[in-house]
Amino acid sequence: MITLTKYKNIPLLGFAAYSGTGKTTLLEQLIPELNQADIQVALIKHTHHEKFDIDQPGKDSYRLRKAGAHQVLVASAKRWALMVEQPSDQFENKPEPDLSQLLPHLDLDKTDLILVEGFKHEAISKIELHRPALEKPLLHPHDPDIVAIASDQDHLQDYYPEQIQCPVLDINNIQEIALFIKKLL
């Protein structure tokens, strides 16, 4: 029986793959499916970009952050976002934050499932996304935390007959992936 990693009793499920495999695209389609099943989803995404903005140049939050505010919290009735700037001398040679540093910022009272994009080396339950045409090796079975593989290749086991020891899902069948996740909750 497959069980998911939990953070303070909230199931945690990662989506791991090499760049260009379609993690974000899959999650964009999967989250509405889970919402339709009354599953409230929180998401943590890892990016390899040193600098990224969630607000737009010229907007007040952007201008205040660029002016030197180390924390900018933007709030409305519909959403809020917190951006924390790391001084450049503090993030040079500093490792990427790990999940244990990011998870405490989530509001768990409004969360049934935490999805994680990236962080493929974290020890959490994961679905691996694999496209053989990209000619990248499988993460599974070298990663014991992978609970399933979603692939665009029919009969993936034929390509890796002795390596695959977990369920294989159709990466293009969002309903199948959502059903698999719902059964794990």
MODELLER restraints for C-alpha pairs under 7 A, 6 or more apart:
rsr = mdl.restraints
at = mdl.atoms
rsr.add(forms.Gaussian(group=physical.xy_distance, feature=features.Distance(at['CA:2:A'], at['CA:147:A']), mean=6.85, stdev=0.5))
rsr.add(forms.Gaussian(group=physical.xy_distance, feature=features.Distance(at['CA:2:A'], at['CA:184:A']), mean=6.94, stdev=0.5))
rsr.add(forms.Gaussian(group=physical.xy_distance, feature=features.Distance(at['CA:3:A'], at['CA:184:A']), mean=6.45, stdev=0.5))
rsr.add(forms.Gaussian(group=physical.xy_distance, feature=features.Distance(at['CA:4:A'], at['CA:11:A']), mean=5.86, stdev=0.5))
rsr.add(forms.Gaussian(group=physical.xy_distance, feature=features.Distance(at['CA:4:A'], at['CA:12:A']), mean=6.37, stdev=0.5))
rsr.add(forms.Gaussian(group=physical.xy_distance, feature=features.Distance(at['CA:4:A'], at['CA:13:A']), mean=6.75, stdev=0.5))
rsr.add(forms.Gaussian(group=physical.xy_distance, feature=features.Distance(at['CA:4:A'], at['CA:125:A']), mean=5.52, stdev=0.5))
rsr.add(forms.Gaussian(group=physical.xy_distance, feature=features.Distance(at['CA:4:A'], at['CA:184:A']), mean=6.90, stdev=0.5))
rsr.add(forms.Gaussian(group=physical.xy_distance, feature=features.Distance(at['CA:5:A'], at['CA:11:A']), mean=5.89, stdev=0.5))
rsr.add(forms.Gaussian(group=physical.xy_distance, feature=features.Distance(at['CA:5:A'], at['CA:12:A']), mean=5.37, stdev=0.5))
rsr.add(forms.Gaussian(group=physical.xy_distance, feature=features.Distance(at['CA:5:A'], at['CA:124:A']), mean=5.57, stdev=0.5))
rsr.add(forms.Gaussian(group=physical.xy_distance, feature=features.Distance(at['CA:5:A'], at['CA:125:A']), mean=5.46, stdev=0.5))
rsr.add(forms.Gaussian(group=physical.xy_distance, feature=features.Distance(at['CA:6:A'], at['CA:12:A']), mean=5.28, stdev=0.5))
rsr.add(forms.Gaussian(group=physical.xy_distance, feature=features.Distance(at['CA:10:A'], at['CA:112:A']), mean=6.14, stdev=0.5))
rsr.add(forms.Gaussian(group=physical.xy_distance, feature=features.Distance(at['CA:10:A'], at['CA:113:A']), mean=5.95, stdev=0.5))
rsr.add(forms.Gaussian(group=physical.xy_distance, feature=features.Distance(at['CA:11:A'], at['CA:113:A']), mean=5.18, stdev=0.5))
rsr.add(forms.Gaussian(group=physical.xy_distance, feature=features.Distance(at['CA:11:A'], at['CA:114:A']), mean=6.19, stdev=0.5))
rsr.add(forms.Gaussian(group=physical.xy_distance, feature=features.Distance(at['CA:12:A'], at['CA:113:A']), mean=6.12, stdev=0.5))
rsr.add(forms.Gaussian(group=physical.xy_distance, feature=features.Distance(at['CA:12:A'], at['CA:114:A']), mean=4.75, stdev=0.5))
rsr.add(forms.Gaussian(group=physical.xy_distance, feature=features.Distance(at['CA:12:A'], at['CA:115:A']), mean=6.00, stdev=0.5))
rsr.add(forms.Gaussian(group=physical.xy_distance, feature=features.Distance(at['CA:12:A'], at['CA:125:A']), mean=6.83, stdev=0.5))
rsr.add(forms.Gaussian(group=physical.xy_distance, feature=features.Distance(at['CA:13:A'], at['CA:114:A']), mean=6.29, stdev=0.5))
rsr.add(forms.Gaussian(group=physical.xy_distance, feature=features.Distance(at['CA:13:A'], at['CA:115:A']), mean=5.02, stdev=0.5))
rsr.add(forms.Gaussian(group=physical.xy_distance, feature=features.Distance(at['CA:13:A'], at['CA:116:A']), mean=6.06, stdev=0.5))
rsr.add(forms.Gaussian(group=physical.xy_distance, feature=features.Distance(at['CA:13:A'], at['CA:124:A']), mean=6.79, stdev=0.5))
rsr.add(forms.Gaussian(group=physical.xy_distance, feature=features.Distance(at['CA:13:A'], at['CA:125:A']), mean=5.23, stdev=0.5))
rsr.add(forms.Gaussian(group=physical.xy_distance, feature=features.Distance(at['CA:13:A'], at['CA:126:A']), mean=5.39, stdev=0.5))
rsr.add(forms.Gaussian(group=physical.xy_distance, feature=features.Distance(at['CA:14:A'], at['CA:115:A']), mean=5.63, stdev=0.5))
rsr.add(forms.Gaussian(group=physical.xy_distance, feature=features.Distance(at['CA:14:A'], at['CA:116:A']), mean=4.29, stdev=0.5))
rsr.add(forms.Gaussian(group=physical.xy_distance, feature=features.Distance(at['CA:14:A'], at['CA:117:A']), mean=5.86, stdev=0.5))
rsr.add(forms.Gaussian(group=physical.xy_distance, feature=features.Distance(at['CA:14:A'], at['CA:124:A']), mean=6.71, stdev=0.5))
rsr.add(forms.Gaussian(group=physical.xy_distance, feature=features.Distance(at['CA:14:A'], at['CA:125:A']), mean=6.03, stdev=0.5))
rsr.add(forms.Gaussian(group=physical.xy_distance, feature=features.Distance(at['CA:14:A'], at['CA:126:A']), mean=4.24, stdev=0.5))
rsr.add(forms.Gaussian(group=physical.xy_distance, feature=features.Distance(at['CA:14:A'], at['CA:127:A']), mean=6.21, stdev=0.5))
rsr.add(forms.Gaussian(group=physical.xy_distance, feature=features.Distance(at['CA:15:A'], at['CA:23:A']), mean=6.70, stdev=0.5))
rsr.add(forms.Gaussian(group=physical.xy_distance, feature=features.Distance(at['CA:15:A'], at['CA:116:A']), mean=6.08, stdev=0.5))
rsr.add(forms.Gaussian(group=physical.xy_distance, feature=features.Distance(at['CA:15:A'], at['CA:117:A']), mean=5.15, stdev=0.5))
rsr.add(forms.Gaussian(group=physical.xy_distance, feature=features.Distance(at['CA:15:A'], at['CA:118:A']), mean=6.25, stdev=0.5))
rsr.add(forms.Gaussian(group=physical.xy_distance, feature=features.Distance(at['CA:15:A'], at['CA:126:A']), mean=5.38, stdev=0.5))
rsr.add(forms.Gaussian(group=physical.xy_distance, feature=features.Distance(at['CA:15:A'], at['CA:127:A']), mean=4.99, stdev=0.5))
rsr.add(forms.Gaussian(group=physical.xy_distance, feature=features.Distance(at['CA:15:A'], at['CA:128:A']), mean=5.87, stdev=0.5))
rsr.add(forms.Gaussian(group=physical.xy_distance, feature=features.Distance(at['CA:15:A'], at['CA:129:A']), mean=6.99, stdev=0.5))
rsr.add(forms.Gaussian(group=physical.xy_distance, feature=features.Distance(at['CA:16:A'], at['CA:117:A']), mean=6.69, stdev=0.5))
rsr.add(forms.Gaussian(group=physical.xy_distance, feature=features.Distance(at['CA:16:A'], at['CA:118:A']), mean=5.45, stdev=0.5))
rsr.add(forms.Gaussian(group=physical.xy_distance, feature=features.Distance(at['CA:16:A'], at['CA:120:A']), mean=4.93, stdev=0.5))
rsr.add(forms.Gaussian(group=physical.xy_distance, feature=features.Distance(at['CA:16:A'], at['CA:126:A']), mean=6.41, stdev=0.5))
rsr.add(forms.Gaussian(group=physical.xy_distance, feature=features.Distance(at['CA:16:A'], at['CA:127:A']), mean=6.27, stdev=0.5))
rsr.add(forms.Gaussian(group=physical.xy_distance, feature=features.Distance(at['CA:16:A'], at['CA:128:A']), mean=4.85, stdev=0.5))
rsr.add(forms.Gaussian(group=physical.xy_distance, feature=features.Distance(at['CA:16:A'], at['CA:129:A']), mean=6.21, stdev=0.5))
rsr.add(forms.Gaussian(group=physical.xy_distance, feature=features.Distance(at['CA:17:A'], at['CA:128:A']), mean=5.75, stdev=0.5))
rsr.add(forms.Gaussian(group=physical.xy_distance, feature=features.Distance(at['CA:17:A'], at['CA:129:A']), mean=5.17, stdev=0.5))
rsr.add(forms.Gaussian(group=physical.xy_distance, feature=features.Distance(at['CA:17:A'], at['CA:130:A']), mean=6.58, stdev=0.5))
rsr.add(forms.Gaussian(group=physical.xy_distance, feature=features.Distance(at['CA:21:A'], at['CA:129:A']), mean=6.66, stdev=0.5))
rsr.add(forms.Gaussian(group=physical.xy_distance, feature=features.Distance(at['CA:21:A'], at['CA:130:A']), mean=6.77, stdev=0.5))
rsr.add(forms.Gaussian(group=physical.xy_distance, feature=features.Distance(at['CA:21:A'], at['CA:131:A']), mean=6.57, stdev=0.5))
rsr.add(forms.Gaussian(group=physical.xy_distance, feature=features.Distance(at['CA:23:A'], at['CA:117:A']), mean=6.85, stdev=0.5))
rsr.add(forms.Gaussian(group=physical.xy_distance, feature=features.Distance(at['CA:29:A'], at['CA:174:A']), mean=6.77, stdev=0.5))
rsr.add(forms.Gaussian(group=physical.xy_distance, feature=features.Distance(at['CA:30:A'], at['CA:174:A']), mean=5.92, stdev=0.5))
rsr.add(forms.Gaussian(group=physical.xy_distance, feature=features.Distance(at['CA:30:A'], at['CA:178:A']), mean=6.54, stdev=0.5))
rsr.add(forms.Gaussian(group=physical.xy_distance, feature=features.Distance(at['CA:33:A'], at['CA:178:A']), mean=6.51, stdev=0.5))
rsr.add(forms.Gaussian(group=physical.xy_distance, feature=features.Distance(at['CA:34:A'], at['CA:178:A']), mean=6.36, stdev=0.5))
rsr.add(forms.Gaussian(group=physical.xy_distance, feature=features.Distance(at['CA:39:A'], at['CA:112:A']), mean=5.72, stdev=0.5))
rsr.add(forms.Gaussian(group=physical.xy_distance, feature=features.Distance(at['CA:39:A'], at['CA:113:A']), mean=6.95, stdev=0.5))
rsr.add(forms.Gaussian(group=physical.xy_distance, feature=features.Distance(at['CA:40:A'], at['CA:110:A']), mean=6.70, stdev=0.5))
rsr.add(forms.Gaussian(group=physical.xy_distance, feature=features.Distance(at['CA:40:A'], at['CA:111:A']), mean=5.09, stdev=0.5))
rsr.add(forms.Gaussian(group=physical.xy_distance, feature=features.Distance(at['CA:40:A'], at['CA:112:A']), mean=5.03, stdev=0.5))
rsr.add(forms.Gaussian(group=physical.xy_distance, feature=features.Distance(at['CA:40:A'], at['CA:113:A']), mean=6.40, stdev=0.5))
rsr.add(forms.Gaussian(group=physical.xy_distance, feature=features.Distance(at['CA:41:A'], at['CA:111:A']), mean=5.75, stdev=0.5))
rsr.add(forms.Gaussian(group=physical.xy_distance, feature=features.Distance(at['CA:41:A'], at['CA:112:A']), mean=6.11, stdev=0.5))
rsr.add(forms.Gaussian(group=physical.xy_distance, feature=features.Distance(at['CA:41:A'], at['CA:113:A']), mean=5.05, stdev=0.5))
rsr.add(forms.Gaussian(group=physical.xy_distance, feature=features.Distance(at['CA:41:A'], at['CA:114:A']), mean=5.81, stdev=0.5))
rsr.add(forms.Gaussian(group=physical.xy_distance, feature=features.Distance(at['CA:41:A'], at['CA:115:A']), mean=6.90, stdev=0.5))
rsr.add(forms.Gaussian(group=physical.xy_distance, feature=features.Distance(at['CA:42:A'], at['CA:111:A']), mean=6.06, stdev=0.5))
rsr.add(forms.Gaussian(group=physical.xy_distance, feature=features.Distance(at['CA:42:A'], at['CA:113:A']), mean=6.34, stdev=0.5))
rsr.add(forms.Gaussian(group=physical.xy_distance, feature=features.Distance(at['CA:42:A'], at['CA:114:A']), mean=4.77, stdev=0.5))
rsr.add(forms.Gaussian(group=physical.xy_distance, feature=features.Distance(at['CA:42:A'], at['CA:115:A']), mean=6.17, stdev=0.5))
rsr.add(forms.Gaussian(group=physical.xy_distance, feature=features.Distance(at['CA:43:A'], at['CA:114:A']), mean=5.59, stdev=0.5))
rsr.add(forms.Gaussian(group=physical.xy_distance, feature=features.Distance(at['CA:43:A'], at['CA:115:A']), mean=4.74, stdev=0.5))
rsr.add(forms.Gaussian(group=physical.xy_distance, feature=features.Distance(at['CA:43:A'], at['CA:116:A']), mean=5.65, stdev=0.5))
rsr.add(forms.Gaussian(group=physical.xy_distance, feature=features.Distance(at['CA:44:A'], at['CA:115:A']), mean=6.45, stdev=0.5))
rsr.add(forms.Gaussian(group=physical.xy_distance, feature=features.Distance(at['CA:44:A'], at['CA:116:A']), mean=4.88, stdev=0.5))
rsr.add(forms.Gaussian(group=physical.xy_distance, feature=features.Distance(at['CA:44:A'], at['CA:117:A']), mean=6.29, stdev=0.5))
rsr.add(forms.Gaussian(group=physical.xy_distance, feature=features.Distance(at['CA:45:A'], at['CA:116:A']), mean=5.84, stdev=0.5))
rsr.add(forms.Gaussian(group=physical.xy_distance, feature=features.Distance(at['CA:45:A'], at['CA:117:A']), mean=4.63, stdev=0.5))
rsr.add(forms.Gaussian(group=physical.xy_distance, feature=features.Distance(at['CA:45:A'], at['CA:118:A']), mean=6.23, stdev=0.5))
rsr.add(forms.Gaussian(group=physical.xy_distance, feature=features.Distance(at['CA:46:A'], at['CA:117:A']), mean=6.18, stdev=0.5))
rsr.add(forms.Gaussian(group=physical.xy_distance, feature=features.Distance(at['CA:46:A'], at['CA:118:A']), mean=5.26, stdev=0.5))
rsr.add(forms.Gaussian(group=physical.xy_distance, feature=features.Distance(at['CA:46:A'], at['CA:119:A']), mean=6.30, stdev=0.5))
rsr.add(forms.Gaussian(group=physical.xy_distance, feature=features.Distance(at['CA:55:A'], at['CA:61:A']), mean=6.88, stdev=0.5))
rsr.add(forms.Gaussian(group=physical.xy_distance, feature=features.Distance(at['CA:55:A'], at['CA:62:A']), mean=5.98, stdev=0.5))
rsr.add(forms.Gaussian(group=physical.xy_distance, feature=features.Distance(at['CA:56:A'], at['CA:62:A']), mean=6.31, stdev=0.5))
rsr.add(forms.Gaussian(group=physical.xy_distance, feature=features.Distance(at['CA:61:A'], at['CA:72:A']), mean=6.70, stdev=0.5))
rsr.add(forms.Gaussian(group=physical.xy_distance, feature=features.Distance(at['CA:61:A'], at['CA:74:A']), mean=6.85, stdev=0.5))
rsr.add(forms.Gaussian(group=physical.xy_distance, feature=features.Distance(at['CA:65:A'], at['CA:72:A']), mean=6.40, stdev=0.5))
rsr.add(forms.Gaussian(group=physical.xy_distance, feature=features.Distance(at['CA:70:A'], at['CA:84:A']), mean=5.65, stdev=0.5))
rsr.add(forms.Gaussian(group=physical.xy_distance, feature=features.Distance(at['CA:70:A'], at['CA:85:A']), mean=4.84, stdev=0.5))
rsr.add(forms.Gaussian(group=physical.xy_distance, feature=features.Distance(at['CA:71:A'], at['CA:82:A']), mean=6.99, stdev=0.5))
rsr.add(forms.Gaussian(group=physical.xy_distance, feature=features.Distance(at['CA:71:A'], at['CA:83:A']), mean=5.67, stdev=0.5))
rsr.add(forms.Gaussian(group=physical.xy_distance, feature=features.Distance(at['CA:71:A'], at['CA:84:A']), mean=4.46, stdev=0.5))
rsr.add(forms.Gaussian(group=physical.xy_distance, feature=features.Distance(at['CA:71:A'], at['CA:85:A']), mean=6.25, stdev=0.5))
rsr.add(forms.Gaussian(group=physical.xy_distance, feature=features.Distance(at['CA:72:A'], at['CA:82:A']), mean=5.79, stdev=0.5))
rsr.add(forms.Gaussian(group=physical.xy_distance, feature=features.Distance(at['CA:72:A'], at['CA:83:A']), mean=5.30, stdev=0.5))
rsr.add(forms.Gaussian(group=physical.xy_distance, feature=features.Distance(at['CA:72:A'], at['CA:84:A']), mean=6.59, stdev=0.5))
rsr.add(forms.Gaussian(group=physical.xy_distance, feature=features.Distance(at['CA:73:A'], at['CA:80:A']), mean=6.91, stdev=0.5))
rsr.add(forms.Gaussian(group=physical.xy_distance, feature=features.Distance(at['CA:73:A'], at['CA:81:A']), mean=5.64, stdev=0.5))
rsr.add(forms.Gaussian(group=physical.xy_distance, feature=features.Distance(at['CA:73:A'], at['CA:82:A']), mean=4.37, stdev=0.5))
rsr.add(forms.Gaussian(group=physical.xy_distance, feature=features.Distance(at['CA:73:A'], at['CA:83:A']), mean=6.39, stdev=0.5))
rsr.add(forms.Gaussian(group=physical.xy_distance, feature=features.Distance(at['CA:74:A'], at['CA:80:A']), mean=5.34, stdev=0.5))
rsr.add(forms.Gaussian(group=physical.xy_distance, feature=features.Distance(at['CA:74:A'], at['CA:81:A']), mean=5.40, stdev=0.5))
rsr.add(forms.Gaussian(group=physical.xy_distance, feature=features.Distance(at['CA:74:A'], at['CA:82:A']), mean=6.54, stdev=0.5))
rsr.add(forms.Gaussian(group=physical.xy_distance, feature=features.Distance(at['CA:75:A'], at['CA:81:A']), mean=6.65, stdev=0.5))
rsr.add(forms.Gaussian(group=physical.xy_distance, feature=features.Distance(at['CA:123:A'], at['CA:145:A']), mean=6.36, stdev=0.5))
rsr.add(forms.Gaussian(group=physical.xy_distance, feature=features.Distance(at['CA:124:A'], at['CA:145:A']), mean=5.91, stdev=0.5))
rsr.add(forms.Gaussian(group=physical.xy_distance, feature=features.Distance(at['CA:125:A'], at['CA:145:A']), mean=4.85, stdev=0.5))
rsr.add(forms.Gaussian(group=physical.xy_distance, feature=features.Distance(at['CA:125:A'], at['CA:146:A']), mean=5.81, stdev=0.5))
rsr.add(forms.Gaussian(group=physical.xy_distance, feature=features.Distance(at['CA:125:A'], at['CA:147:A']), mean=6.27, stdev=0.5))
rsr.add(forms.Gaussian(group=physical.xy_distance, feature=features.Distance(at['CA:126:A'], at['CA:145:A']), mean=5.99, stdev=0.5))
rsr.add(forms.Gaussian(group=physical.xy_distance, feature=features.Distance(at['CA:126:A'], at['CA:146:A']), mean=4.62, stdev=0.5))
rsr.add(forms.Gaussian(group=physical.xy_distance, feature=features.Distance(at['CA:126:A'], at['CA:147:A']), mean=5.80, stdev=0.5))
rsr.add(forms.Gaussian(group=physical.xy_distance, feature=features.Distance(at['CA:127:A'], at['CA:146:A']), mean=5.62, stdev=0.5))
rsr.add(forms.Gaussian(group=physical.xy_distance, feature=features.Distance(at['CA:127:A'], at['CA:147:A']), mean=5.81, stdev=0.5))
rsr.add(forms.Gaussian(group=physical.xy_distance, feature=features.Distance(at['CA:127:A'], at['CA:148:A']), mean=4.92, stdev=0.5))
rsr.add(forms.Gaussian(group=physical.xy_distance, feature=features.Distance(at['CA:127:A'], at['CA:149:A']), mean=5.51, stdev=0.5))
rsr.add(forms.Gaussian(group=physical.xy_distance, feature=features.Distance(at['CA:127:A'], at['CA:150:A']), mean=6.85, stdev=0.5))
rsr.add(forms.Gaussian(group=physical.xy_distance, feature=features.Distance(at['CA:128:A'], at['CA:146:A']), mean=6.42, stdev=0.5))
rsr.add(forms.Gaussian(group=physical.xy_distance, feature=features.Distance(at['CA:128:A'], at['CA:148:A']), mean=6.35, stdev=0.5))
rsr.add(forms.Gaussian(group=physical.xy_distance, feature=features.Distance(at['CA:128:A'], at['CA:149:A']), mean=4.65, stdev=0.5))
rsr.add(forms.Gaussian(group=physical.xy_distance, feature=features.Distance(at['CA:128:A'], at['CA:150:A']), mean=6.10, stdev=0.5))
rsr.add(forms.Gaussian(group=physical.xy_distance, feature=features.Distance(at['CA:129:A'], at['CA:149:A']), mean=5.84, stdev=0.5))
rsr.add(forms.Gaussian(group=physical.xy_distance, feature=features.Distance(at['CA:129:A'], at['CA:150:A']), mean=4.86, stdev=0.5))
rsr.add(forms.Gaussian(group=physical.xy_distance, feature=features.Distance(at['CA:129:A'], at['CA:151:A']), mean=5.89, stdev=0.5))
rsr.add(forms.Gaussian(group=physical.xy_distance, feature=features.Distance(at['CA:130:A'], at['CA:138:A']), mean=6.98, stdev=0.5))
rsr.add(forms.Gaussian(group=physical.xy_distance, feature=features.Distance(at['CA:130:A'], at['CA:149:A']), mean=6.85, stdev=0.5))
rsr.add(forms.Gaussian(group=physical.xy_distance, feature=features.Distance(at['CA:130:A'], at['CA:150:A']), mean=6.21, stdev=0.5))
rsr.add(forms.Gaussian(group=physical.xy_distance, feature=features.Distance(at['CA:130:A'], at['CA:151:A']), mean=4.89, stdev=0.5))
rsr.add(forms.Gaussian(group=physical.xy_distance, feature=features.Distance(at['CA:131:A'], at['CA:151:A']), mean=5.65, stdev=0.5))
rsr.add(forms.Gaussian(group=physical.xy_distance, feature=features.Distance(at['CA:131:A'], at['CA:152:A']), mean=5.84, stdev=0.5))
rsr.add(forms.Gaussian(group=physical.xy_distance, feature=features.Distance(at['CA:131:A'], at['CA:153:A']), mean=6.89, stdev=0.5))
rsr.add(forms.Gaussian(group=physical.xy_distance, feature=features.Distance(at['CA:140:A'], at['CA:146:A']), mean=6.35, stdev=0.5))
rsr.add(forms.Gaussian(group=physical.xy_distance, feature=features.Distance(at['CA:140:A'], at['CA:164:A']), mean=6.94, stdev=0.5))
rsr.add(forms.Gaussian(group=physical.xy_distance, feature=features.Distance(at['CA:141:A'], at['CA:163:A']), mean=6.11, stdev=0.5))
rsr.add(forms.Gaussian(group=physical.xy_distance, feature=features.Distance(at['CA:141:A'], at['CA:164:A']), mean=6.55, stdev=0.5))
rsr.add(forms.Gaussian(group=physical.xy_distance, feature=features.Distance(at['CA:147:A'], at['CA:166:A']), mean=6.10, stdev=0.5))
rsr.add(forms.Gaussian(group=physical.xy_distance, feature=features.Distance(at['CA:148:A'], at['CA:166:A']), mean=5.28, stdev=0.5))
rsr.add(forms.Gaussian(group=physical.xy_distance, feature=features.Distance(at['CA:148:A'], at['CA:167:A']), mean=4.87, stdev=0.5))
rsr.add(forms.Gaussian(group=physical.xy_distance, feature=features.Distance(at['CA:148:A'], at['CA:168:A']), mean=5.76, stdev=0.5))
rsr.add(forms.Gaussian(group=physical.xy_distance, feature=features.Distance(at['CA:149:A'], at['CA:167:A']), mean=6.40, stdev=0.5))
rsr.add(forms.Gaussian(group=physical.xy_distance, feature=features.Distance(at['CA:149:A'], at['CA:168:A']), mean=4.80, stdev=0.5))
rsr.add(forms.Gaussian(group=physical.xy_distance, feature=features.Distance(at['CA:149:A'], at['CA:169:A']), mean=5.99, stdev=0.5))
rsr.add(forms.Gaussian(group=physical.xy_distance, feature=features.Distance(at['CA:150:A'], at['CA:168:A']), mean=5.74, stdev=0.5))
rsr.add(forms.Gaussian(group=physical.xy_distance, feature=features.Distance(at['CA:150:A'], at['CA:169:A']), mean=4.45, stdev=0.5))
rsr.add(forms.Gaussian(group=physical.xy_distance, feature=features.Distance(at['CA:150:A'], at['CA:170:A']), mean=5.39, stdev=0.5))
rsr.add(forms.Gaussian(group=physical.xy_distance, feature=features.Distance(at['CA:150:A'], at['CA:171:A']), mean=4.63, stdev=0.5))
rsr.add(forms.Gaussian(group=physical.xy_distance, feature=features.Distance(at['CA:151:A'], at['CA:169:A']), mean=6.31, stdev=0.5))
rsr.add(forms.Gaussian(group=physical.xy_distance, feature=features.Distance(at['CA:151:A'], at['CA:170:A']), mean=5.42, stdev=0.5))
rsr.add(forms.Gaussian(group=physical.xy_distance, feature=features.Distance(at['CA:151:A'], at['CA:171:A']), mean=4.78, stdev=0.5))
rsr.add(forms.Gaussian(group=physical.xy_distance, feature=features.Distance(at['CA:152:A'], at['CA:170:A']), mean=5.97, stdev=0.5))
rsr.add(forms.Gaussian(group=physical.xy_distance, feature=features.Distance(at['CA:152:A'], at['CA:171:A']), mean=5.38, stdev=0.5))
rsr.add(forms.Gaussian(group=physical.xy_distance, feature=features.Distance(at['CA:152:A'], at['CA:172:A']), mean=6.62, stdev=0.5))
rsr.add(forms.Gaussian(group=physical.xy_distance, feature=features.Distance(at['CA:157:A'], at['CA:164:A']), mean=6.28, stdev=0.5))
rsr.add(forms.Gaussian(group=physical.xy_distance, feature=features.Distance(at['CA:169:A'], at['CA:177:A']), mean=6.59, stdev=0.5))
